[in-house]
Amino acid sequence: MSLVNVHPACPVELLSVASEMFPFVKTGGLGDIVGTLPPALSAYGIRTRTLLPGYPALRMVQSGGRCVARFADLLGHEATVWENRLHGKDVFVLDIPELYDRAGDPYVGPDGNDWPDNDIRFAALARAAANIAQGAAGGYRPDLVQAHDWQAGLTAAYLHYDQRPAPPVVQTIHNLSFQGCFAASALPRLGLPAHALCIDGVEYYGQVGFLKAGLYFAAWITTVSPTYAREIQTPEGGMGLDGLLRTRAQSLTGILNGIDTEIWNPEHDPDVHFPYRLRDIAGRAANKRAFQAEFGLPQDPDAFLLGIVSRLTMQKGIDLLPDVAADIFGDNIQLVVVGSGSLSIQRELSILQRRFPRRFACHIGYSEALGHRMPASVDALLMPSRFEPCGLTQMSACHYGGVPIAARVGGLADTIVDANAAALAGKAATGFLFSPVEAATLLAAVRRAHATFRDRQAWATLQRNAVAYDVSWSGKAAQYADLFRMVVARARPREEAGGNVISLHHAGHASATAARRRIARQPRLRAPQPRPGRQG
């Protein structure tokens, strides 16, 4: 794809729409990206305001903020939009207490199941975003809307069916396995016309597909790594949406995520026991000892200390650990796992902890502090994901001098140079990659890494290479800025002519629409099953 540059001195007003944002609400990588991308974009003249649901954690926005919009009937609810600037971020908060004033996880109730009204909760977010995009928030009019994942997926659909002048929408996929599929009977209460329930609309295998709608109606689609952009166009990686994504391939771009290197800095990170400078590999030794002690493991400097910080799901490959534990722990290897998720996987990890008390430890539950402390302490971080849109753990690992051992998928393949003989000799290697994602290949990768670890000079070189890898947002934010300006530049002449910008990607593409219909109507053995909860 060739991007068209618009002069960077021309500011672009971006409305970002998301269900979570660090530091207010975070369940995974989505919250990190929504929180750290706007400051990075500001260096390139992209001014971002982010619309979020009014969870309890965002009550602070109302305190000292200003009301910019009131809706007497937003999908059956009275709603207020508040604006404030907190933690250096400009945010809009959609205040509908009966939808968002709930403690705990933003997507899942205390019983572990999705909130039964998630369709209305996130349709309301998208409906409010469409209203704001049309000028409902004190006259603010963005040049562009970025809709993140399925929770914001209906934004482009609302703007399309409103048939009013509106800015273009970029739909960003953080994880295609979360699609937001709801019963067709929900359509009337979502405020969409009856004719929207069709292949060239929001219909997806007889349901209303929030993400499908965003992918169909957006002016452009982005996802979080180049390799993942290719993977989701295949039947294996497309989760049932590969046909639609192939027809939109010319409007689909993969841009790697970055991390905020001010937040992720071992010299100033408050969660690191013994701060050290970025390239001070020796300074990590004290953190390793402290981390081993924290989890009740022998403080052995020669032990190969592995770490996993992750959601405990099949996607992340954590279920493979019981199959390789006996072989791994037969060597002088220790492993610490931090995360929460599948109850069956949590039970398996508890069994491993009882079987190998001097080799294995786990912390069940989300912990931001341990997420920072681990890459500063372990020798290597393990990421055996079956698919990984981008991944942030390998970036923090590299930046802190840890070495990633990861599956060769998605963003992991894009961000890690495998320590094969040529890469080691050329001092280019930054970690270890393996495929396919199976117990045997995982075990082989761990053993290969352990052998390199025992060669302290080779391991130190590998660590220095990893630290030198640029994990910041700078280059990636520049790519986003370039793309955003291109999308805005393409839309402006049509907007000035009075056209409905959202629908313009269909103009002149009758053949692509026909292809979508053919692909969408191809019989399948079963519809893909949307996954509960969220995210990352």
SENUNU-607865 format. One record per atom (N, C-alpha, C): x, y negated, z negated. Coordinates in pm, whole numbers, plus 50000, padded with zeros to 5 digits. Layout:
<nodes>
XYZ ...
</nodes>
This chain:
<nodes>
500835011950000 500005000050000 500874987650000 500514978350083 501224965550087 500434955250011 501014949649908 500334939549829 500544925749888 499484917649883 499534904149936 499794894649821 500874887349824 501214878249716 500404865349727 499804861349616 499234848049602 500194840449513 500404827649539 501434820149468 501274821749318 502324826149247 502204829149104 501854816949019 502024804949074 501664792948999 500144791748986 499394798649073 497944798249068 497454807848960 496894802848851 496464812048744 495274820348788 495174832248733 494044841048755 493384843448621 492074840848615 491314843548493 490774857748500 491224866248407 490854880348406 489964883348286 488814889448313 487984894848206 488254909748196 488834914048086 489114928148060 487984933647973 487464945248009 486324951147938 486724965047889 486664967147759 487174979847705 486444983347575 486544995947538 485895000747416 486825000547296 488114997747318 489044996747205 490234988247245 490894982747143 492034973947168 492884973147041 494154976547054 495094975146943 495364960046921 495394955046798 495414962046670 494044963446603 492964960146674 491644960246611 491074974446597 491014981546709 490454995146713 491305003346808 491735015146764 492565023546849 492335038146814 492065046246916 492015060746896 493075067946979 493705060847072 494705066947158 495365056647247 495885061347359 496635052547448 495825041247507 494515043247526 493675032647581 493795019947497 493665021347365 493735009647278 495075002747287 496155010547296 497485004547309 497594996247436 497145001747549 497314994747676 496454982247682 495204983347637 494314971747640 494864960647551 495574964447443 496124954547353 497434948447397 498264956147469 499604951147500 499754945847643 498844949547733 498964944547870 498684929547882 497664923747815 497404909447833 498574900247804 499314901947692 500474893147671 501514894547781 501694906847832 502664908847940 502204902048068 500904902448095 500374896048216 500494880848211 500454875248090 500484860548078 501764854748136 502854862248135 504114857448193 504014855848344 502994861948404 502814861348549 501574853348588 501094845148495 499984836248527 498624842748525 498504854648463 497194861248449 496694858748307 495634851148295 495074847748162 493914857248133 494044864848025 493104875647996 492244872447875 490944875047889 490054875747775 489434889747776 489384895847660 488954909747650 487624910747577 486644917247641 485334919547580 485334933147512 484954933247384 484964945347302 483624946947231 483234959247197 482044961247114 482284956046972 481214951946907 481334945946775 481404956046662 482434964246664 482644973846555 482924966446424 482794973346308 483124966846181 484534960946179 485494967346244 486874962446243 487014949046314 485974944846388 486054932246462 485194921246402 484724923346279 483944912746214 484754900046196 486084901646186 486964890046168 486854880346285 486474885346402 486374876546519 485254866346498 484154870846435 483034861746412 483404851046310 484234854746213 484644845046112 485604834946175 485154822846188 485974812446250 485874812146400 485134821746459 484954821646604 483764813046643 483494812746772 482344805046818 481444813846903 480154811346890 479174818546969 479164812747110 479354821147210 479384816347349 478194821247429 477434830947376 476264835747449 475334843147355 474034841847383 473014849647313 472094855847418 471744868347395 470834875347485 469654880447404 468444875847437 467264880147364 466934894747391 467284899547510 466974913447546 468084919047634 469094924647570 470184931147642 469954946147630 469304951847730 468924965947727 468154969347600 467214960447565 466354962847451 466884958147318 467984950847317 468584946347191 468914931447197 468724924847082 469234911247070 470754912047055 471454903147125 472924903947126 473524890047122 474674889247058 475444876747052 476864879747095 477454870647169 478854872047209 479654861147138 480664865547064 481544856546991 482904856047060 483534844547049 484874842847107 485834838146999 487044843647001 488064839246905 489424843346960 490464838046899 491844841746931 492494847146805 492864859846808 493464866346693 494644874846739 495694874946658 496894882746691 497414879246831 497244866546868 497734862246998 496904866947115 495684871947090 494844877247196 493504869947198 493014866747318 491714860447335 490664871347353 489684871647264 488704882547267 487284877047265 486404883947337 484964882847323 484504895247247 483564893547156 483004905047084 481504905047102 480984916447149 479554918247169 478934923247039 478174914746973 477624917746842 476194923046856 476054936046840 474734942646834 474834952546718 474514948346596 474784956746478 474214970846488 472974972346542 472374985546545 473104995146638 473944989946727 474714998546817 476145000846771 476744990546710 478194991346685 478604990946539 477704987146448 478084985746308 478054999546240 479045007846277 479135021446225 480575024146185 480745029946070 482095032846022 482665044846096 483995045646095 484665057346150 484965056146298 485015067446365 485385068146505 484375060446591 484845052946691 483915045146773 483035053446865 483365066146887 482605074346982 481885085946918 482365090446804 481905103046745 481385100546604 480265106846571 479675105246439 480325114046334 479865113046209 480455121046099 480345136046120 479375140246204 479195154546228 480145159946335 481005151146391 481955155446491 481405155346633 480135151646649 479515150846781 479445136346828 479365134646961 479205121247015 477965114546957 478045101346935 476855094146896 475795096347003 474565099846966 473545103247066 473135091547156 473425079347113 473075067647194 474295061347261 475335069247285 476525063747351 476205058047489 475165063347555 474805057747685 474425043047672 473545039947577 473125025947559 474245017547500 475015023247409 476085015547344 477065010047447 477435018347545 478455013647639 477845008047767 476585011547796 475895004247903 475714989647862 475404987347734 475244973547686 476544965747700 477664972447673 478964965747690 479174961747836 478864970847929 479034967948071 478044957248119 476804958148068 475794948148106 476224934248058 476724933147937 477214920347887 478404915447969 479274924648009 480424920848092 479964915048225 478954921448285 478424916348412 477834902348393 477104900448283 476534887148258 477624876648240 478654880048164 479764870648143 480464867848275 480644877948356 481304876048486 480524866348574 479204865448551 478344856448628 478184842848562 478914840348452 478924827048392 478094825448268 477674836448204 476764835548089 477454831347960 478784831247955 479504828047831 480044813847837 479174804347813 479604790347809 480194785347939 479764791048050 480254786648179 481584792848221 482174801048133 483414807948170 483144817148288 483964815948391 483824824548509 485174830548544 485334843248523 486604849648558 486754850948709 487994851748753 488274854548894 488204869548924 488324877548819 488454892048836 488024898748706 487464910848718 487104918948601 487904931948607 488514935748496 489164948848485 488344957248388 487744968048439 486904976948359 487714989348324 487834992148195 488675003248149 487825015548118 488095026248192 487505039448166 485975039248175 485375050648137 483935052148160 483115042348078 483625038347962 482835029647875 482505016247943 483345011848035 483084999548110 482685002348254 482435015148285 482255019148424 481035013348493 479965010148418 478765004748481 478884990048517 479974983448478 480114969048505 479964966248654 480714973348737 480644970848881 479274974448936 478624984648882 477284988348930 476274977348899 476304972048777 475384961048744 475584949248838 476824945648862 477094934248950 476634937249093 476774949449136 476314953149270 474804951849282 474064957649186 472614957649196 472004944149160 472724935549089 472244921949064 472144913849193 473024916949290 473044909949419 473184894749400 474104891149314 474434877049292 475934875249314 476364863049351 477814860849365 478534864649234 479614871949249 480314877049131 481754880049168 482654880349068 484054883749096 484214898649125 485294902549190 485554916749214 485914923949085 485724936949088 486044945448972 487164955149009 488144956248922 489154966748929 488814977048822 488544989248863 488244999948768 489535007348736 489895007848607 491125014448565 490805027748497 491445038348547 491285051748490 492455054348395 492145056248268 493175060248172 493195075448153 492045081748167 491975096348155 490695100948224 490845107448338 489695111248421 488825121848356 489355128748257 488565139448195 487435134048109 487455121348075 486355114848002 485575106548103 484345110848135 483635104948249 482345097848214 481805099948096 480575093148059 479395097548142 478975110148130 477845115548205 476635117048113 475485111848159 474275111948077 473095116148163 472025120548097 470855125648167 470265115148260 469745119848373 469125110748470 467955103048408 467325109048308 466185102348242 466595089648170 467905087548151 468385075448084 468325063248175 468185065348307 468315054248403 467435042248371 466135043848342 465305032048317 465795023648199 466205030248091 466635022347975 468025016347994 468755020648098 470045014548129 469885001948214 468654998948253 468414986748328 468874987348472 468934999448527 469315001248667 468085004848749 468015000648874 466845003848957 466775018748989 465575023349020 465375037549048 466215042249165 466385033449266 467145037649384 468655038749356 469105034749236 470535036349201 470895050849179 469885059349151 470165073449124 470275081049256 471395078849322 471655085549449 473155087149464 473555094649566 474975097149588 475735084249608 475145074849684 475795061949707 475425052049596 475375057149474 475025049049359 475675054749234 474875056649130 475435060949002 475205075848976 474535082749069 474235096949048 475485105549060 475595115148968 476745124148966 476285137748918 476145147349010 475655160748978 474335160148902 473425151648949 472105150648889 472055142348762 473185136948720 473225128448601 473585114148639 473585105348541 474135092048558 475605092648518 476485089648612 477915090148587 478485076148573 478855072448451 479375058948428 480685056848504 481625066148489 482905064348556 482735065648707 481915075048751 481665076548894 481165063348953 480265056548881 479745043848929 480855033548944 481765032948845 482865023548854 483775026448971 484065039348992 484945043049103 484295040149238 482975041249246 482285039149372 482155024349406 481815016049306 481475002149334 482624992349314 483704996349249 484814987049225 485494983049356 486024970949357 486784966349473 488114973749483 488664977849369 489944985049367 489944994249247 490755004649254 490905014249145 492375015049108 492665014648980 494035017248934 494015028748835 495145035648828 495355045248722 496785043748672 497145051448570 498265047448487 499605053948521 499695060448636 500995064748688 500835068848834 501875067448914 501785071649055 501495086449073 502125094948992 501875109349008 500445112848972 499905106848867 498515109448830 497575104748940 497905093749007 497075088849117 496985099449227 498055106849249 498015117649348 497285129949293 497525133049167 496915145149108 495395144349105 494835132549079 493375131649067 492675132049201 493425132149310 492835133849442 492825148449485 493185157449395 493205171749425 492085178649347 491575190149399 490555197349323 491025201449185 492315204349169 492835208549039 492835197248938 493135185148983 493245173948889 492125163948894 491195165548990 490175155249012 488955156248926 488815166748846 487685168148752 486345165948821 486215170348946 484975168749019 484845155649094 485765146449074 485725133449141 486775132149251 487455143149282 488555142249378 488075138149517 486885142749558 486385139049690 486165124149702 485515118249604 485305103849603 486635096349600 487565101049519 488855094249508 489665095349636 489535106349707 490245107249836 489685097249937 488365095249935 487805085450029 488205071149992 488605069149868 489005055749823 490525054649809 491235063849870 492685064449852 493385051549891 492875044349990 493515031850034 493275020449935 492385022749838 492125012649735 492415018349597 493395027249590 493765033849464 495265032349443 495645026849329 497045024249298 497395029849160 498525036649152 499035041249022 500145032048974 499955026148857 500965017348795 501255022748656 502515025348629 502895030748499 502555021248385 502205027148271 502055019348149 503425014948096 503385005448006 504585001347933 504265000747785 505254997947704 505024995847561 505554982047523 505024976747416 505454963647365 506754965747287 507864961247340 509164963747279 509434954647160 508514945447130 508604938147004 508004946646892 506874952946922 506254961946823 507114974446805 507574979846918 508414991946915 509874987846920 510414984646804 511804980546792 512354986346661 513224996346668 513675003046545 514434994046449 514904982746498 515624973546410 514684965846319 513414964246364 512464956146285 511174963846255 511114976446289 509894984246270 509704987146120 508614982046059 508434984145914 508184998545875 507825007045970 507555021045939 508785029945948 509895024445993 511155031945999 511865030745865 512215042045804 512835041745671 514145033945670 514995036645768 516305030145775 516455023645913 516135010745922 516205004046052 517595004946114 517635005346245 518905006246317 518764999146452 519894995046507 519854988346636 519564998246747 519024993046855 518535001546964 519545012047009 520775008047032 521755017247088 522645023846981 522265022146855 523025027946745 522535042146719 523005051546801 522545065346790 522885071246653 524045067946601 524455073346471 523535068346360 522935056646378 522065050946275 520785058746253 520505068446343 519295076246329 519435087546227 520685090846189 520925102546104 520205101345970 520255089545910 519615087745779 518105089545790 517525085245902 516085087045921 515715101745937 516585109346003 516325123746017 516275130345879 517245127245794 517265133145659 516015129345581 515645116645589 514465112045515 513185118545567 513115120345697 511925126345758 511815141145720 512945148045721 512945162045677 512465163045532 512955154145448 512555154345307 511075151045293 510595141545372 509185137445366 508255149145393 508685158345479 507835169745514 508285182845449 509175181845350 509555193545275 510415203445351 511145198745451 512025207445528 513465205845479 514285216045493 515695214845451 516375203245523 517135195445449 517835183845508 519145188545571 518985195545680 520125201545750 520415193345875 521555186545882 521865178346000 522035186646127 522345199546112 522545208146228 521255214446279 520185213246202 518905218346249 518415209546365 517865215846466 517315208746581 515885204946545 515665192146511 514385187446460 513505182446575 512395189446597 511435185846700 510225179146636 509555170746713 508335164346664 507265164046772 506015164446726 504855162546814 503925152746744 503555142046813 502515133046762 501485131946873 500275136846847 499355139046957 497955141946906 496985140346995 495695146646971 495905161746983 495245169246898 495435183646895 494355190146982 494645190547112 493675195547210 494355204747310 493525211647388 494035220047495 494785211647597 494285199547626 494965190947723 496435189147686 496685187147558 498035184147511 498905196647495 498335208447519 499115220747516 499495225347376 498875219747274 499255223247137 498895237747105 497905243247176 497485257047154 498575267147190 499625262647261 500715271647299 501675274447182 501645266047081 502635267346973 502625280946904 501455286646869 501495299746803 502155310546888 502095309047020 502675319247109 504205318647112 504775307347076 506235305947086 506895304046950 506105302846845 506645299246713 507715309046666 507435321846673 508405331646620 509735330746694 509695328746826 510925327646904 511665314646874 510925303746863 511555290746837 512195290746698 511455295246600 511935294346462 512945305246429 513195314246524 514285323746506 515635317046513 515695305346580 516905297146583 516805286546474 517845278546461 517845268046359 517095255846413 515785257546426 514915247146483 513805244246383 513515231346366 512415227046281 511405219246368 510145219446326 509105212446402 508115205946307 507805193146334 506785185746260 505715181346358 504455184246326 503325180346410 502455170346334 502105159446400 501215149246343 500065147146440 498835148446393 497685145846480 496425152246427 495335150246499 494055156346464 493325159746592 492325168146580 491565171946699 490825184946677 491055194746766 490345207346763 490495214346628 489375218346570 489425225146440 490145238546451 489965245546563 490645258446579 492155256746587 492605246146656 494045243546663 494575239446526 493815231346454 494235227546319 494395239746229 493485249346242 493595261646162 494845269446199 495135270246329 496345277346374 497605270746319 497615257446316 498785250446263 498945252946113 497835253546042 497905256545898 498495270445875 498135279945961 498685293445950 500195293145974 500615285446077 502055284446106 502805278445988 502205268745922 502875262445809 503075272445695 502125281345675 502265291545571 503295302045612 503355305245742 504295315645789 505735310645791 505925297845825 507295292545842 507465279745758 507385280645627 507405268545543 508705260645551 509805266945588 511075259745596 511415255545740 510505258445829 510735255045969 509645246046027 508435246945972 507305240146033 506505232445928 506065220145967 505215212145879 504255204345968 503085201245914 502125193345992 501375183545902 500975172645963 500125162645899 498865161745983 497735166345929 496485165846004 495835152245979 495665144846086 495075131546076 495875121446155 495195110946197 495865100246270 496715092046174 497925088346216 498795080046134 499655071246224 499355058546227 500145049246307 501585048546253 501715049046120 503055048246059 503915060146100 503355072346093 504125084046133 504395084046283 503475078046359 503695076746503 504905068246535 505255058946447 506455050746464 507675057346402 507455063946287 508595069646215 509165081846288 508285089546353 508755101946415 509815099646522 509605090846622 510645089446726 511955083846674 511925077446558 513165072446498 513895083246420 513265095046403 513795105046311 514125118346377 513275122846467 513475136246523 514525135846634 515095147346661 516055148346771 515345148146906 514175154546912 513445155147039 511955155447012 511195149247102 509735149647095 509205159047201 508255167247160 507705177647247 506355173047301 506175174147434 504915170447499 504555181147604 503935192047560 503605202847654 502235201047720 501895188947761 500565185847813 500255193147942 499035198147952 498585204248078 498345193648185 497895181948143 497885170148230 498075158048141 498715147948195 499025135948117 499015124048212 497935116048207 497845104648301 499105095948301 499565092148184 500845084948175 501645090048057 501105088147938 501845091647817 502625079747767 502535077347638 503325066747574 504355072447479 504105084647430 505005090647332 506405092347387 506515096647512 507855098447570 508585085147583 507825074147601 508455060947613 509015056347479 508195057747374 508695053947242 509855062947200 509785075847237 510885085047205 512175080247269 512135077647398 513335072847468 513855059947405 512965050647381 513365037547330 514045038547194 513615048347114 514165049846979 515335059646974 515705065247089 516845074347093 516485088847074 515195092047074 514765105847075 514775110747219 514765123747237 514815129447372 513505136847399 512775133447504 511525140447532 511735154047598 510925163747556 510825176847622 509375177847666 509125177547796 507755175347843 507425183547966 506125185647985 505635192048106 505825182648225 506065188448340 506285180448461 504925177148525 504195168248461 502875164148509 502735149048492 501875143048577 501475129148562 502605119648533 502355110648437 503345100548402 504585106148337 504505118348283 505705124448226 506725127048336 506255131748451 507165134148564 507725121148618 506975110148602 507415097148655 508405090048564 508455093748437 509245086048340 510415093748280 510555106448313 511635114648255 512485120348368 513795118848357 514725125248451 515215138048386 514915149248448 515245162148389 516765164148375 517145170048263 518565172348235 519065184948304 518965185048437 519585196048511 521075193148525 521805202248583 523265200848588 523685188148661 523045185148774 523425173348852 523135160548776 521945159848710 521585147748637 522475145848514 522825156848448 523735155748335 525115150948380 525595156648491 526905152548541 526905138048584 525795133548642 525705119648688 525265109948582 525095114848457 524675106648344 523375099148373 522445106548440 521145100748472 520025107148391 520275118648331 519225126148262 518725118648139 517415119548114 516825113247995 516005123047912 515795135247961 514985144747886 514915158047958 513925166247920 513775179647976 512345181248026 512205185848150 510895188248209 510735203148238 509495208048228 509235221948261 507875223348329 507755233548409 506495237048473 506585251748518 505455258348532 504115254148492 503985253748340 502845249048292 502665247548147 502205260948091 503185268648048 502945281847990 503885283747872 503575293547790 504395296147671 505845299147710 506035307147814 507395311047852 508225299147899 507635290247978 508375278748029 508615268547918 507665267247828 507855258447712 509025263447629 509045276347599 510135282047520 511475280147589 511515282247721 512775280547796 513265266147789 512345256447796 512735242247789 513295238947651 512665244047546 513165241547410 514555247547393 514745259547443 516055265947431 517115258447511 516735253447629 517675245647710 518065232847637 517075226347576 517365214147500 518225217147378 517935228347310 518715232047191 520185234647227 520405241147340 521765243747384 522515230747410 521825221047470 522445207947495 522695200747364 521775201847268 521925195447137 523185200147067 523525212847083 524715218047016 526005212447074 525935206947196 527075199747255 526865185047221 527425180847109 527105167547055 527455156247151 528505157647228 528855147047322 527805146147434 527395157647486 526375157647592 525055152147539 524725155647413 523465150847355 523495135747335 524615130547287 524735116047267 524605108547399 525175114247505 525035108047638 523575108047681 522895119147656 521475120047690 520665109647614 520955107847485 520265097847405 520505083747458 521755080747493 522065067447543 521345064847676 521275075147761 520535073647886 519055070647859 518485077747762 517075075847729 516815061647679 517705056747592 517535043247538 517645032747648 518465035447748 518665025747856 517475024947951 516585035047948 515425034948037 514475023647998 514045015748095 513195004148069 511755008648046 511295008047923 509925011947889 509024999747872 509544987847893 508784975647868 507704973647974 506884963547952 505804960248045 506284951648161 507484946148155 507854935348248 507614939148395 508244949648444 508064953148584 506674958048615 506044965348521 504714970648545 503674959448546 503824949748454 502894938448452 503004930348580 504204929448635 504384922448762 503604929448873 503594942848872 502824950248972 501334947648956 500854947648832 499444944548807 499104930548857 499964920848824 499704907048863 499634905749015 500554912149082 500574911849228 499284917849285 498874929249231 497664935749278 496424927249249 496344921849127 495194913649091 495064901649185 496184895349214 496124883749304 495684887849444 496124899349489 495704904249620 494194906449622 493644913049518 492204915649514 491424902649511 491884893049432 491214880049424 491294872749558 492464873149621 492634866249749 491714872049855 491534885049857 490644891249954 489194887649929 488844885749802 487444883049767 487054868549786 487984859249764 487614845149762 486984840049890 487534842950009 486884837850130 485444842550143 485164855050102 483814860150113 482904853950009 483474851549888 482684845249783 482284831249825 483224824049887 482924810449931 481864810450040 481764821650114 480744822650217 479394827050162 479354829350030 478084832649964 477784847349957 478764855949987 478534870349984 478584875849844 478044887749827 478154894849701 479454902549703 480424897749628 481794902949638 481864917849605 481074922249506 481194935949459 480914946049569 479974942949657 479584952649759 480474952349881 481454943449885 482204941450009 483114952950044 483494961249948 484384972149987 483674982350076 482324981650080 481584990550169 481554985350312 481664972250331 481504966450463 482554971750558 482114976250675 483044981250775 483604994850743 483025001550641 483565014750603 482455025250608 481665024750712 480575034450725 481095048650729 482255050550793 482805064050802 483215069150666 483775060250582 484165064450446 482935067950365 481845060050380 480605063150308 480055076650351 480075079250482 479605092150531 480435103550475 481765101250467 482635111650412 482315114150266 482025103450192 481665105050052 480425113750039 479435110950126 478205118750120 478475133450148 479295136150249 479585150050283 480275157150167 481275150350111 482035156550001 481165158349878 480375147849845 479555148549725 478515159549734 478075162849860 477035172849875 477565186949893 478885188249896 479445201649908 479065209749784 478595222049803 478185230049686 479375233449599 479145233849469 480155238049373 479545248749284 480395256949225 479895267449139 479215261649015 479765250648964 479155244048848 479665229848841 478895221448779 479325207548761 480425207048658 481405197848675 482435196348572 481825191848440 482345196748332 481795193648201 482495181548140 481755170748113 482385159248048 482845162947909 483955157247869 484505160547738 483995150747635 483765155147512 483255146247408 484345136847359 483865126247293 484805117247225 485675109647318 486885106447277 487805097947348 489175100947294 490195099647337 490625092147450 492115094547457 492805089347548 494185087247550 495175095647602 
</nodes>
